[in-house]
């Protein structure tokens, strides 16, 4: 009775609670473990850096082509100014 008064439960209730909360049940693993998640994050980061590098290189090559085309247009304009009558 002292134990019942101490916890506020009957012996049957305590037995049920102990059975319920002390039972060894296999825990279902959901998702990935930490190492797998770290590999996924690292792989995605590396992929993002690689894509950013490729895009930066492509943008740089387009800038170079724009500069070449601008210089070519300036030469063409100079030739046309030279050869066409000014009036």
C-alpha positions, 0 to 999 in steps of 0.5 A: 500500500505504501507504494500505491500511495507513493506513486498514486497508482495501483499495483496493476497500473504500475505493472502495466506502466512498467511493461509498457515503458520498459519493454524492449522493442526494436526501434524502426530506423527512419531516414539515413544515418549521420554518415550517409547524410554527411556524404549526401550534403558533401556531394551536393556541395561539391556538385554545386561548386563544380556547376558554379565553376562551369557557369563562371567559365562560360560567362567569362568566355561570353565576356571575352567574345563580347569584347572581341565582337565590340572591337570588331564592330569598332574596326568595321565602323572605322572602315565604313567611316573612311570609305563612305562619303561624309555628306 
